[in-house]
Amino acid sequence: MNRPAEGKRTAPTAMNSQDIDVYLVNSKGAYLYDAKAHALVLVSQGDFRSIVAGSQQHFAKVPVFILIVSDIARFQRGDENQKTTWAAMDAAIVSQNINLFCAGFGLKTRPRVWMDTEKLKEILKLKETQRPLMNNPVSR
Ligand SMILES: Cc1cc2nc3c(=O)[nH]c(=O)nc-3n(C[C@H](O)[C@H](O)[C@H](O)COP(=O)(O)O)c2cc1C
């Protein structure tokens, strides 16, 4: 959140729907990033990195995954197709912010789509309308 008076964030979202939630997955657990409090809230304890790594197990030992989830129910307008497109756009902008931050601070990352989405929905205790769309592994 970079404009707290307006409740606005570093990444824009379609119609300011703020459909994106960011989660962090490390060796200890899965956490929801509470943007307003600038704090991590534990959602599930355990090492779920191999589930985020999915079919690319060589990522399973990265220190941190940042997981980007859209709740398409937060779009007040649009049909299913449009909501799905906007969600992907909003997620990609957040991912690019992570890419730029990491590039600027000498950290390694990349945008990823491969992950075990169904298992992650359970671990992150997501609603039916919440979709894990992308993740960024972050390491040195
Ligand atoms: C939408 C999107 C999805 C991607 N998904 C994956 C992925 O699941 N796993 C992966 O290893 N890389 C993934 N990538 C990274 C691309 O493979 C990578 O950006 C591309 O090979 C170009 O390399 P560069 O980013 O170093 O220029 C993805 C990139 C984008 C933009």
Ligand as a Chemical Component Dictionary entry (heavy atoms), coordinates in Angstrom:
data_LIG
# 
_chem_comp.id                   LIG 
_chem_comp.type                 NON-POLYMER 
_chem_comp.pdbx_formal_charge   0 
_chem_comp.three_letter_code    LIG 
# 
loop_
_chem_comp_atom.comp_id 
_chem_comp_atom.atom_id 
_chem_comp_atom.alt_atom_id 
_chem_comp_atom.type_symbol 
_chem_comp_atom.charge 
_chem_comp_atom.model_Cartn_x 
_chem_comp_atom.model_Cartn_y 
_chem_comp_atom.model_Cartn_z 
_chem_comp_atom.pdbx_ordinal 
LIG C1  C1  C 0 3.166  -15.690 -17.917 1  
LIG C2  C2  C 0 4.491  -16.359 -17.671 2  
LIG C3  C3  C 0 4.495  -17.637 -17.129 3  
LIG C4  C4  C 0 5.702  -18.277 -16.853 4  
LIG N1  N1  N 0 5.687  -19.497 -16.232 5  
LIG C5  C5  C 0 6.858  -20.090 -15.918 6  
LIG C6  C6  C 0 6.873  -21.309 -15.180 7  
LIG O1  O1  O 0 5.823  -21.837 -14.785 8  
LIG N2  N2  N 0 8.054  -21.845 -14.885 9  
LIG C7  C7  C 0 9.235  -21.270 -15.269 10 
LIG O2  O2  O 0 10.293 -21.842 -14.983 11 
LIG N3  N3  N 0 9.266  -20.099 -15.946 12 
LIG C8  C8  C 0 8.120  -19.517 -16.275 13 
LIG N4  N4  N 0 8.120  -18.305 -16.932 14 
LIG C9  C9  C 0 9.411  -17.670 -17.233 15 
LIG C10 C10 C 0 9.721  -17.683 -18.724 16 
LIG O3  O3  O 0 9.989  -19.007 -19.136 17 
LIG C11 C11 C 0 10.913 -16.742 -18.941 18 
LIG O4  O4  O 0 10.523 -15.446 -18.592 19 
LIG C12 C12 C 0 11.370 -16.804 -20.376 20 
LIG O5  O5  O 0 12.004 -18.043 -20.626 21 
LIG C13 C13 C 0 12.327 -15.655 -20.749 22 
LIG O6  O6  O 0 13.418 -15.633 -19.876 23 
LIG P1  P1  P 0 13.795 -14.273 -19.099 24 
LIG O7  O7  O 0 12.646 -13.940 -18.210 25 
LIG O8  O8  O 0 15.031 -14.618 -18.306 26 
LIG O9  O9  O 0 14.026 -13.218 -20.128 27 
LIG C14 C14 C 0 6.919  -17.646 -17.194 28 
LIG C15 C15 C 0 6.892  -16.353 -17.745 29 
LIG C16 C16 C 0 5.705  -15.716 -17.969 30 
LIG C17 C17 C 0 5.716  -14.320 -18.542 31 
# 
loop_
_chem_comp_bond.comp_id 
_chem_comp_bond.atom_id_1 
_chem_comp_bond.atom_id_2 
_chem_comp_bond.value_order 
_chem_comp_bond.pdbx_ordinal 
LIG C1  C2  SING 1  
LIG C2  C3  SING 2  
LIG C2  C16 DOUB 3  
LIG C3  C4  DOUB 4  
LIG C4  N1  SING 5  
LIG C4  C14 SING 6  
LIG N1  C5  DOUB 7  
LIG C5  C6  SING 8  
LIG C5  C8  SING 9  
LIG C6  O1  DOUB 10 
LIG C6  N2  SING 11 
LIG N2  C7  SING 12 
LIG C7  O2  DOUB 13 
LIG C7  N3  SING 14 
LIG N3  C8  DOUB 15 
LIG C8  N4  SING 16 
LIG N4  C9  SING 17 
LIG N4  C14 SING 18 
LIG C9  C10 SING 19 
LIG C10 O3  SING 20 
LIG C10 C11 SING 21 
LIG C11 O4  SING 22 
LIG C11 C12 SING 23 
LIG C12 O5  SING 24 
LIG C12 C13 SING 25 
LIG C13 O6  SING 26 
LIG O6  P1  SING 27 
LIG P1  O7  DOUB 28 
LIG P1  O8  SING 29 
LIG P1  O9  SING 30 
LIG C14 C15 DOUB 31 
LIG C15 C16 SING 32 
LIG C16 C17 SING 33 
# 
